[in-house]
Amino acid sequence: MSQIKTSFANQGLVRPRQGRVLGGVCAGLGRRFGLSPWTARLLFVVILMLLPGSQLIIYPVLWILMPSEA
């Protein structure tokens, strides 16, 4: 699992220490793709409405796999 976290970190997918609301997953995804954290959260909620249930699985998995910012 450490190798996966290293791979995520190399790609810029890290959970920032600043700007977290829950686990920092949306803030990290927003930072990686050049979006504000609130825009990423809004997109996450919109996608949740379109594909119910899948984000309830994806978010905790990303929370575990995305390393916290050093």
C-alpha positions as CSV (number, residue, x, y, z in Angstrom):
1,M,0.0,0.0,0.0
2,S,3.0,2.3,0.6
3,Q,3.8,2.0,-3.1
4,I,0.3,3.1,-4.1
5,K,0.6,6.2,-1.8
6,T,4.0,7.0,-3.3
7,S,2.5,6.8,-6.8
8,F,-0.4,9.1,-5.8
9,A,2.1,11.6,-4.2
10,N,4.2,11.6,-7.4
11,Q,1.1,12.4,-9.4
12,G,0.3,15.3,-7.1
13,L,-2.7,13.6,-5.4
14,V,-2.2,14.5,-1.8
15,R,-4.5,15.6,1.0
16,P,-3.5,19.1,2.0
17,R,-3.2,20.1,5.6
18,Q,-4.9,23.4,5.0
19,G,-8.5,23.7,3.7
20,R,-9.7,20.3,4.8
21,V,-13.4,19.9,5.6
22,L,-13.6,16.1,6.2
23,G,-10.6,14.2,5.0
24,G,-9.1,16.6,2.4
25,V,-9.9,14.3,-0.5
26,C,-11.9,16.9,-2.5
27,A,-9.3,19.6,-1.6
28,G,-6.5,17.4,-2.9
29,L,-8.4,16.5,-6.1
30,G,-9.2,20.2,-6.7
31,R,-5.6,21.2,-6.2
32,R,-4.4,18.4,-8.5
33,F,-6.8,19.5,-11.3
34,G,-6.5,23.2,-10.8
35,L,-9.9,23.8,-9.1
36,S,-10.7,25.5,-5.9
37,P,-11.6,23.1,-3.1
38,W,-15.2,24.3,-3.1
39,T,-15.6,23.8,-6.8
40,A,-14.3,20.2,-6.4
41,R,-16.7,19.6,-3.5
42,L,-19.6,21.0,-5.6
43,L,-18.7,18.7,-8.5
44,F,-18.5,15.8,-6.1
45,V,-22.0,16.5,-4.8
46,V,-23.3,16.9,-8.4
47,I,-21.8,13.6,-9.4
48,L,-23.2,12.0,-6.2
49,M,-26.7,13.0,-7.4
50,L,-26.1,11.6,-10.9
51,L,-24.5,8.3,-9.8
52,P,-25.8,7.6,-6.3
53,G,-23.7,5.4,-4.0
54,S,-20.5,5.2,-6.0
55,Q,-19.0,8.2,-4.2
56,L,-19.8,6.8,-0.8
57,I,-17.3,4.0,-1.8
58,I,-14.8,6.1,-3.7
59,Y,-14.3,8.8,-1.1
60,P,-13.3,6.5,1.8
61,V,-11.0,4.6,-0.6
62,L,-9.3,7.8,-1.8
63,W,-9.1,8.9,1.9
64,I,-7.1,5.8,2.7
65,L,-4.9,5.8,-0.5
66,M,-4.1,9.5,-0.8
67,P,-1.2,10.4,1.5
68,S,-1.4,13.5,3.7
69,E,0.7,16.4,2.7
70,A,4.1,16.3,4.4
